[in-house]
Amino acid sequence: EPEVTQTPSHQVTQMGQEVILRCVPISNHLYFYWYRQILGQKVEFLVSFYNNEISEKSEIFDDQFSVERPDGSNFTLKIRSTKLEDSAMYFCASSVPLGPGSLSTDTQYFGPGTRLTVL
Amino acid sequence: LAKTTQPISMDSYEGQEVNITCSHNNIATNDYITWYQQFPSQGPRFIIQGYKTKVTNEVASLFIPADRKSSTLSLPRVSLSDTAVYYCLVTGRGAGSYQLTFGKGTKLSVIP
């Protein structure tokens, strides 16, 4: 069964450093997402991406964050200057948009996550 | 999107059927009900989705009454590996916007 993969599984960085989290979505999917989950808290939406541009972003996704699809398979989240409060699990997800007349909403498939620790 | 309310936690013995009820009083006509499962340190995993009446797959059943103001996820004969957090989400079909809004979920603990 196809699955979303993420690398690295764990990233440790110093405050103020840049990090890039990588994701390989399911190959025929067209929508891509990043979510994060601070330890013990809810899963929070960061950004959605479609047709090489951001579709929607949350208040969390400020100027320190950026996303990119550098090639046909990877989807990346960059944090320009990490802060202590950026420590969290970051999940990538992908989905196939449904056409008109479809009977249900799209299903988002999540990757295993990258645990980011900012020291 | 409609707010959802579900129990914070539930305990069950192995082999029992578990029913987790979620209320979504303000669900809109075009909204669907979707359940995800999350194990510790893993990403959420889609379990089941429905619009009305009953939906069943190899993992669970989803019961939705006619007024759609609540839904019940039913897990038959749970095992220890079903210990996880279960999220009830209301998902709309807004064009170009597929953001999922997770609540705190229900932490299910299966006891041997």
Interface residues (C-beta under 8 A of the other chain):
Chain A: V4 Y31 Y33 Y35 K42 V43 E44 F45 S48 Y50 S55 E56 S58 M89 F91 A93 S95 P97 L98 S102 L103 S104 T105 D106 T107 Q108 Y109 F110 G111 P112 G113 R115
Chain B: Y32 T34 Q38 S41 Q42 G43 P44 R45 F46 Q49 Y51 Y87 T91 G92 R93 G96 S97 Y98 Q99 L100 T101 F102 G103 K104
